[in-house]
Amino acid sequence: MSSLLGRTVSAAALAAFATFAAWSAFAADAPKSIRIGYAISLSGVNAQGAATTTLPGYELWVHDVNEAGGIYVKEFDKKLPLEVVAKYDDTSSAETMLRLEEKLMTEDKVDFVLAPWSTGFNLAAAPIFAKYGYPDLAVTANANDEEQLVKQFPTLFFFLNQPAHFGGALIEILNKYKSAGQLNNKVVLLSVGDQFGAEFAAGFGAGLKATGYDIVLQKSYPLGAADLTNEIKEAKGSGADTFIAGSYPPDTFMLTGTAITQSYNPKVFYTAVGTAFAEYGANFKDKVQGVLGIGGWDPSVPGAMDFYKRQAAVTGHAPDGWASPVTYASLQILQQAIEKAGTLDRKKVLDTIVNDGPWTTVVGPIDLKTHIREHQIGAGQWQGGQFVGVSPSDFPGVKPVIFPKPAW
Amino acid sequence: MPAIEVILGGVILGGLYALVAIGFNLQFGMARIVNLAYGEFLMGAAFAAFWMFTLFRINPIAGMLFTVPVTFGANWLTYRVLMLPLVRRARTRDDLEGRTILATFGLLFVLRGAATLAFSADNRFYDYLGQPLSIFGFTFAANRVLAFAMACLFAAVCLIILNRTRFGAALRALSIDPIGAELVGIDVRGLCGLAFAGGGALVAAAGTLVSTFLTFNPAIGIDFTMKALVVVIMGGVGNMAGSLLAGILLGVAEALCSYYVDSGLTLAVAYALFLIVLVVRPRGLFGTP
């Protein structure tokens, strides 16, 4: 009797355990959400760039996906919302950023990690993304050896042109006016003293020299310089018609302000990161007419204007005219790749990103077969209060260049 | 570009370093407090000027009538509430310096964090007096020249008070020998509070002037604190005229380096100069050896 009871109890217990085990296995299989995380500069010298270009795109994407009920994942046959498990401040310190990326991948164990801001940080983080097999959609990064880097780090993707291509887009403009005899071959090339500036100066410098330009003044200045008056005065005295600066936002503003004060009016005035920011136009108002800058976008791509308005409305930050839409586009790719792969398995999602393009995005179709987004707008210009793409001239949707830049 | 133009540009930049350093010297040299949160008050004043200008179109110079007294009051309160307990407890001057460094280091993060939370980490910039101004035929931005002129004015007022008034004599006594000063009936703690607050008022003026020509964000404070520290040590702790000259010297050295050598090396030059002074004249260029 007692043994019968004992057997019944143990059978019941076994059945209960089996049910529980099955149920818990099922629960583990179908997660409540897609866990994402990121480390980005919320404070320090990189914070403005991150706050302008990257962060609002991340926030808008999470908002958009969750408003639509999540991303459909076939493997669980349900829509999973995005859950931002961790949003860390790397304090603009590369060491801190690296530690946080590793923490996201090993301790927080998020499904996907969104990239940090700036070329230097993204290149530094690429080995960690590769080591743990996380797709690395490094939007705000560019380098002269992108082909080499994506071989070395197989999870890495580049979305912005290499400096040589940006240089090419500008040189195409310069060549046009030089061969018409409207522009001399002297060039001033300044750059900020960090990795972006170094890559920029190397890429642009080589391109300029190869096409017969004479770099009469080439200099770098420290990030956060208190005064760039001497640099502008030297540029003014150099006799060059073309001024090019591989600058970051604070110095883009300072160089422009100083050029206005010093009545420095070269025929071509080109600054890099920050030129496409909405604040740039708001600060210098109609004086920005004709200023050239890195990047550029085409508002006529389907969904582009809608994205522009929604980001401003949802996050309170108007996107810039260059890498902001690309940031959102990179996440549209991730979203479509998860849906298409039907799984949260990072390896499968990665392969889908590579093989199943081109992807439809707010900056037009993007194909990532080579891990590098190839053909894109390389130079933009402020025209009538908007920063629009102007080069390469064979890219659909680019506008004609205003030349020479009107006096400030 | 003639050398004289480069030097003139350096003098204009150096005037501002001098103003920042004199305020720091009032706090360090007189009140004996190494205030690492000094630059945060500069940042606060810069933001105040920015908001007043962009929201209400208040002229930044007129805005100083508000920010300078407010920062004076805030610094006086900081001294009374935060520093005085440390001053009371400290047995020696070194003891006090160590403790105030730790306390103000904490204050730095509190103020910077609060500013980041309130204003976001965005860089700010507004256009005030960006027009060109010709000096001896060379062109400089009017806002930078104004900053230099105001820096000289504030420094001069400060020097006159210190050297020509009874109050200033008491302050100097404090800087030379606090115990002796107390023995001859000087209200040391009251005066220290005023010197500390006075330093705060100067940094508010500097913050307003800086905001007219420099892009700034909540994190800029520490750069100015470090520059001020370098200039004060170079010019001699407690020596205001020394701070004025050392500040201008630093500005000129940076300008010469950026023009003749490389702009990327300006920071290196500043610290090289600092090291040389420390090795050759440890009490400062103008301190009594």
Chai-1 contact restraints between the chains, C-beta under 6 A:
chainA,res_idxA,chainB,res_idxB,connection_type,confidence,min_distance_angstrom,max_distance_angstrom,comment,restraint_id
A,S43,B,T116,contact,1.0,0.0,6.0,A-B,restraint_1
A,S43,B,A121,contact,1.0,0.0,6.0,A-B,restraint_2
A,S43,B,A219,contact,1.0,0.0,6.0,A-B,restraint_3
A,G44,B,A219,contact,1.0,0.0,6.0,A-B,restraint_4
A,A47,B,A121,contact,1.0,0.0,6.0,A-B,restraint_5
A,Q48,B,D122,contact,1.0,0.0,6.0,A-B,restraint_6
A,Q48,B,N123,contact,1.0,0.0,6.0,A-B,restraint_7
A,A51,B,A121,contact,1.0,0.0,6.0,A-B,restraint_8
A,A51,B,D122,contact,1.0,0.0,6.0,A-B,restraint_9
A,G193,B,G264,contact,1.0,0.0,6.0,A-B,restraint_10
A,K219,B,S263,contact,1.0,0.0,6.0,A-B,restraint_11
A,S220,B,G264,contact,1.0,0.0,6.0,A-B,restraint_12
A,Y221,B,S263,contact,1.0,0.0,6.0,A-B,restraint_13
A,P222,B,G264,contact,1.0,0.0,6.0,A-B,restraint_14
A,D227,B,L13,contact,1.0,0.0,6.0,A-B,restraint_15
A,T229,B,G9,contact,1.0,0.0,6.0,A-B,restraint_16
A,N230,B,S258,contact,1.0,0.0,6.0,A-B,restraint_17
A,N230,B,Y259,contact,1.0,0.0,6.0,A-B,restraint_18
A,K233,B,M1,contact,1.0,0.0,6.0,A-B,restraint_19
A,G237,B,M1,contact,1.0,0.0,6.0,A-B,restraint_20
A,P250,B,N123,contact,1.0,0.0,6.0,A-B,restraint_21
A,P250,B,T215,contact,1.0,0.0,6.0,A-B,restraint_22
A,F253,B,F125,contact,1.0,0.0,6.0,A-B,restraint_23
A,F253,B,T215,contact,1.0,0.0,6.0,A-B,restraint_24
A,G257,B,G130,contact,1.0,0.0,6.0,A-B,restraint_25
A,T261,B,G130,contact,1.0,0.0,6.0,A-B,restraint_26
A,T261,B,P132,contact,1.0,0.0,6.0,A-B,restraint_27
A,T261,B,A141,contact,1.0,0.0,6.0,A-B,restraint_28
A,Q262,B,T139,contact,1.0,0.0,6.0,A-B,restraint_29
A,N283,B,F125,contact,1.0,0.0,6.0,A-B,restraint_30
